[in-house]
């Protein structure tokens, strides 16, 4: 049985809980009601096991990293994995609609299923589900809440203007 390690990261969007094992990063959990997510009791706290993740997320929040280079190990169905893989192709600072994402995975009628897979993404930020918006250009649901989605998009837009 693999050991799952965890650590916390203070970020501009609150305290994030990071979890992963020898295969890679498995989860990033947002705070709830202002309180950090709680780790599973079987997980072991070990910041050094997630040092690369910590460094890259800090660089992202500082505006110094646009593309993550991490081993990822999200748990999901083959369909979810396909959606999450496509999410990673959305360029930093850009957004697409759920319909466009459905088209990119080869099923233009799957907008709702794509939305559900997007909402089930266990590694937000690194797998940038915040870059998917409604067809009308409005922000729609986000696991961390719309204010966090708005902050992440604003961070990316602001950094692009500085380049």
N, C-alpha and C positions, 0 to 999 in steps of 0.2 A: 504494500500500500504506500502510495506517495504521500509525502508530508507537504501540507499546504502552509506556506509562510505568509505572514501579513505584516504590514506596517501602515502608519498614517502619514499623510502629507498635508501640511498647512498650505492652502492655496487661496487665490483671490475669490474662489467660489465656495470656500468653506473647507473643513477638514475632510479629506478623502481617505477612504480605506482601500488599500491595495492588497490584492491576494494573488498568489501564484505558486507554482511548484516547479520541479525540474524541467518541465516541458515549456513553461513560459507563464506570462501574465494571464490570469483567469478572470479577474474581476476588478473593477473600480466602482466603489459604492459611494454615492453622495450622502451628505448629511441629511437627516430628517428632522424637521422642526428645529433646526439650529444645533442639533446634537450629532456627533459623528456616528456613523454606522458601527454596530458592534460586530466583532469578528466571531466566527464559529468557535465554540469552546475547544474544538479539536485542533484548530490551527495553532501554529507556533509563531510568536512575534520574532521577526528576524529582519531588521532593516537592511542588513548587508546582503541578504539573499535577493533583495529587490533594489539594490543600489543603482543599477542601470535604469530601471523604470523611474526611480526617484529623480535621477539626474536629468533624464529626458523630459519628464513632466515639468520640472523646475525651469528648464531651458524654454519649453513651450510657453509657460506662463510669463516668462521674462521677454518673450518675443524673439528669442534667438533660435528657435527650432520650428520648422514648418512640417517636417516629415519624420515620423517616428521610425526607428529601426530597432524593433524589439521582437523577441520570440513571444508569440501569442498562442494561448491555448483556451479559447472560449468554448464552452460546452453548448451545443445546439444541434438542431436537426440539419440535414443536408441543405434544405431550403434556406434556413437561417444562415448557415455558413456561407451560402452563395450570396445572399444579400449583404452580409457583413464584409465579405471579400470585395464586393462592388463598392461599398461605402468607402473603403480605403483608397479608391481611385478618384474620389472627389478632391480636387485641388484645395489647398489651404486658402481660406478666405472666399471661397465660392460656395454657392448653394444650388441645389437642384430640387425638383418637386418629387413627391412620392410616385407620381405617374411616370416621370422620367426615369426614376430608379427602377420601376417595374419594367419599363421598355429596355433598359440596359441589361436586365437579367434575362430578357427574352420572352417576357409575358406581359404585354401592355395592359392586360385585364386584371393584373394581380396587385393593384394599388393598395387594397386593404390588407392583403397578406403581407405585402412589403412593409406596410405601416406597422403591423403586428411584430414582424421580425425586427424591424428597426427599434421598436419599443422594448424588445427583449434583449437587446444588445448588452452583454455583461461587461463590456470594456469601453464605455463611452469615453470621449475625448480622443483616445488613441484610435479607436474605430469610430470615425467622426459622424455619428448619427445626428449630431446637432446641425449638420450642414444640409439636412433635408427639411424642406418647408412645404407649405401648401401650394397648390397650383396657382392660387391667387396672390402668392408672394408673402402671405401672412405666416407668422410662426404658429406652428401647431404643436401638439403634445410633446413632452420630453420627460424622460424618467426622473431627471433631477429637478423638474419644474421649468416653466417658461422663463422665469428670471435668469436661471443659470444658462439656458440655451441662448438667451439674448446677450448675456455677458460674454460667452464664448465666441459668438459671432462678432460682437463688437471688438473683442480683443484681436481677432484675426484681421478684421478690416482696418483697425487702427495701426497694427504692425505693418500691413501692406502699404499704408499711406506713408510710413516712415522710410520705406525702402527707396 
